[in-house]
Amino acid sequence: MPASIPKPTIPRTAGDHTIFLGDPVQETLFSMVVALLGELAVMRDRLDAHERLLQAAGLPLAPDQVDGYEVDETVAKQRAVTRERMIRHVFRAIHEKLPPAELRAQTESYAGILAAVQAAAPVTTRATPPQNARS
């Protein structure tokens, strides 16, 4: 009977997460990049579906129509909820590793930065989306 060959082991952290890079900071950044990639892939799939549905319905949009679209207050609120969900998902890796006091400080800092950016470039509102070029 042949001798058993030992299987290579994969390093694990205390939380039983696979370690690919060996450095906890790099692992956290890697987790964030993977989360962003997942978010981007879903967004691109949804955008592709919308474009194909519009094309099939005979309603293709020009890029300047999309760029010029102005959201109303309801849409702006819906987007804010979606953005917060995505931010929590992407930064989950950091939130799981930071002590609560550091996490709270980071969250407050982020909220301040976001508020400053929004104040510098307020969202414009419009009741209806731009009409298709065929209208």
C-alpha positions as CSV (number, residue, x, y, z in Angstrom):
1,M,0.0,0.0,0.0
2,P,1.5,3.4,-1.0
3,A,2.4,5.9,1.7
4,S,-0.2,8.6,2.2
5,I,0.8,12.0,0.8
6,P,-0.1,14.8,3.2
7,K,-2.6,17.4,1.8
8,P,-1.4,21.0,1.8
9,T,-3.3,23.1,4.3
10,I,-4.7,26.5,3.7
11,P,-3.9,29.1,6.4
12,R,-7.0,30.3,8.3
13,T,-7.7,33.2,10.6
14,A,-9.4,32.9,14.0
15,G,-12.7,33.5,12.2
16,D,-12.0,30.6,9.8
17,H,-11.5,32.8,6.7
18,T,-9.1,31.6,4.1
19,I,-5.9,33.7,4.0
20,F,-4.6,34.3,0.5
21,L,-2.0,37.1,1.0
22,G,-0.7,36.5,4.5
23,D,-1.1,40.1,5.7
24,P,-4.4,41.1,7.5
25,V,-4.4,44.6,5.9
26,Q,-4.0,43.1,2.4
27,E,-6.6,40.5,3.2
28,T,-9.1,43.2,4.2
29,L,-8.4,45.3,1.0
30,F,-8.7,42.1,-1.0
31,S,-12.1,41.4,0.5
32,M,-13.2,44.9,-0.3
33,V,-12.0,44.6,-3.9
34,V,-13.9,41.3,-4.3
35,A,-17.0,42.9,-2.8
36,L,-16.7,45.9,-5.2
37,L,-16.3,43.5,-8.1
38,G,-19.4,41.7,-7.2
39,E,-21.4,45.0,-6.9
40,L,-20.0,46.1,-10.3
41,A,-20.9,42.8,-12.0
42,V,-24.5,43.0,-10.8
43,M,-24.8,46.6,-11.9
44,R,-23.4,45.9,-15.3
45,D,-25.8,42.9,-15.8
46,R,-28.7,45.1,-14.8
47,L,-27.6,47.9,-17.1
48,D,-27.2,45.5,-19.9
49,A,-30.7,44.1,-19.3
50,H,-32.2,47.6,-19.3
51,E,-30.5,48.5,-22.5
52,R,-31.7,45.3,-24.2
53,L,-35.2,45.7,-23.0
54,L,-35.3,49.3,-24.2
55,Q,-33.8,48.3,-27.6
56,A,-36.4,45.5,-27.9
57,A,-39.2,47.9,-27.2
58,G,-37.9,50.3,-29.8
59,L,-36.8,52.9,-27.3
60,P,-33.0,53.2,-27.5
61,L,-31.5,56.0,-25.5
62,A,-28.6,58.2,-26.6
63,P,-25.7,58.6,-24.1
64,D,-26.5,62.3,-23.7
65,Q,-30.0,61.5,-22.6
66,V,-28.7,59.3,-19.8
67,D,-26.0,61.8,-18.8
68,G,-28.6,64.6,-18.7
69,Y,-31.2,62.7,-16.6
70,E,-32.1,64.5,-13.4
71,V,-33.6,62.6,-10.5
72,D,-36.6,63.6,-8.5
73,E,-36.5,63.6,-4.7
74,T,-38.1,60.1,-4.4
75,V,-35.4,58.6,-6.7
76,A,-32.7,60.4,-4.8
77,K,-33.9,58.9,-1.6
78,Q,-34.1,55.4,-3.1
79,R,-30.6,55.8,-4.5
80,A,-29.3,56.8,-1.1
81,V,-30.7,53.7,0.5
82,T,-29.1,51.5,-2.2
83,R,-25.8,53.4,-1.8
84,E,-25.8,52.8,1.9
85,R,-26.5,49.1,1.4
86,M,-23.6,48.8,-1.0
87,I,-21.3,50.8,1.3
88,R,-22.1,48.5,4.2
89,H,-21.4,45.5,2.0
90,V,-18.1,46.7,0.6
91,F,-16.8,47.9,4.0
92,R,-18.0,44.9,5.9
93,A,-14.5,43.5,5.9
94,I,-13.2,46.5,7.8
95,H,-16.2,46.7,10.1
96,E,-15.6,43.1,11.2
97,K,-12.0,43.8,12.1
98,L,-12.1,47.3,13.7
99,P,-12.8,47.9,17.4
100,P,-16.2,49.7,17.9
101,A,-14.6,53.0,18.8
102,E,-12.4,53.1,15.7
103,L,-15.4,52.0,13.6
104,R,-17.6,54.7,15.0
105,A,-14.9,57.4,14.3
106,Q,-14.5,56.1,10.8
107,T,-18.3,56.1,10.1
108,E,-18.6,59.7,11.5
109,S,-15.7,60.8,9.3
110,Y,-17.2,59.2,6.2
111,A,-20.6,60.8,7.0
112,G,-19.0,64.2,7.3
113,I,-17.1,63.8,4.0
114,L,-20.3,62.6,2.2
115,A,-22.3,65.6,3.6
116,A,-19.6,68.0,2.4
117,V,-19.6,66.5,-1.1
118,Q,-23.4,66.6,-1.3
119,A,-23.4,70.2,-0.1
120,A,-20.9,71.2,-2.7
121,A,-22.8,69.5,-5.6
122,P,-26.5,69.3,-4.6
123,V,-28.7,66.8,-6.5
124,T,-30.9,68.6,-9.0
125,T,-34.5,67.5,-9.2
126,R,-36.9,67.2,-12.1
127,A,-40.4,65.7,-12.0
128,T,-40.0,63.6,-15.2
129,P,-37.2,61.9,-17.0
130,P,-36.0,63.4,-20.4
131,Q,-38.1,62.2,-23.3
132,N,-36.7,59.8,-25.9
133,A,-35.4,61.2,-29.1
134,R,-38.3,59.5,-30.9
135,S,-41.0,61.4,-28.9
